Amino acid sequence: KVHGYQLFHVGSFNGDCHPGNILLLKNGKLGLIDYGQVKTMSLEHRIIYAKLIIAHSKNDFNEVVRIHFNEIKSKTKYS
């Protein structure tokens, strides 16, 4: 939840997020450490990323491909 908030509301996030950077504190809260690779995304890119997550969650592979090629402008060795 916190990483989604960072990315979609703040626009910056921990670029090195893995279980070793998450601590379970004695009071039951989570501690997030090692913010040495903070990355940012523009609002435009965050919207595209959100659409991509939604398409994946719906198993809408045609939409996933469309987003990659039409919005992200992904290239392959054949394109």
C-alpha positions in Angstrom: 0.0 0.0 0.0 2.8 2.4 0.9 4.6 1.9 -2.3 1.5 2.5 -4.4 0.9 5.7 -2.4 4.5 6.8 -3.0 4.3 6.2 -6.7 0.7 7.3 -7.6 0.2 10.1 -5.1 3.7 11.5 -4.5 5.3 10.6 -7.8 8.5 9.2 -6.3 9.3 5.8 -5.0 12.1 3.5 -3.7 13.9 2.1 -6.8 15.4 -0.7 -4.7 12.3 -2.2 -3.1 12.9 -5.8 -1.9 12.2 -7.7 1.3 15.6 -6.9 2.8 14.6 -3.2 2.9 11.4 -3.8 4.9 11.6 -4.3 8.6 8.9 -5.6 11.0 9.1 -3.4 14.1 8.3 -4.6 17.6 5.1 -2.5 17.6 3.8 -4.3 14.5 4.5 -1.5 12.1 6.7 -1.7 9.0 10.0 0.1 8.7 11.1 1.0 5.3 14.9 1.5 4.8 17.5 2.2 2.1 16.1 5.0 0.0 19.4 5.4 -1.8 17.7 4.9 -5.2 14.7 7.2 -5.1 13.1 7.4 -8.6 10.4 9.7 -9.9 7.7 9.4 -12.5 5.8 12.1 -14.3 2.0 12.2 -13.9 1.7 11.1 -17.6 3.9 8.0 -17.0 2.1 7.2 -13.7 -1.2 7.2 -15.6 0.2 4.9 -18.3 1.6 2.6 -15.6 -1.7 2.5 -13.8 -3.5 1.5 -17.0 -0.9 -1.3 -17.5 -1.4 -2.7 -14.0 -5.2 -2.7 -14.6 -4.8 -4.5 -17.9 -2.6 -7.1 -16.3 -5.0 -7.6 -13.4 -7.8 -8.2 -15.9 -5.7 -10.6 -18.0 -6.4 -8.3 -20.9 -3.3 -9.2 -22.9 -4.4 -7.2 -26.0 -4.6 -4.1 -23.9 -1.2 -4.9 -22.3 0.4 -5.1 -25.8 -1.4 -1.9 -27.0 -0.2 0.1 -24.0 3.4 -1.2 -24.5 3.5 -0.3 -28.2 1.2 2.7 -28.5 1.7 4.5 -25.2 5.1 3.4 -23.9 6.5 3.2 -27.4 8.3 -0.1 -26.7 10.3 -1.5 -29.6 11.4 -5.0 -30.5 14.1 -6.2 -32.9 11.3 -6.6 -35.4 9.7 -3.2 -35.1 
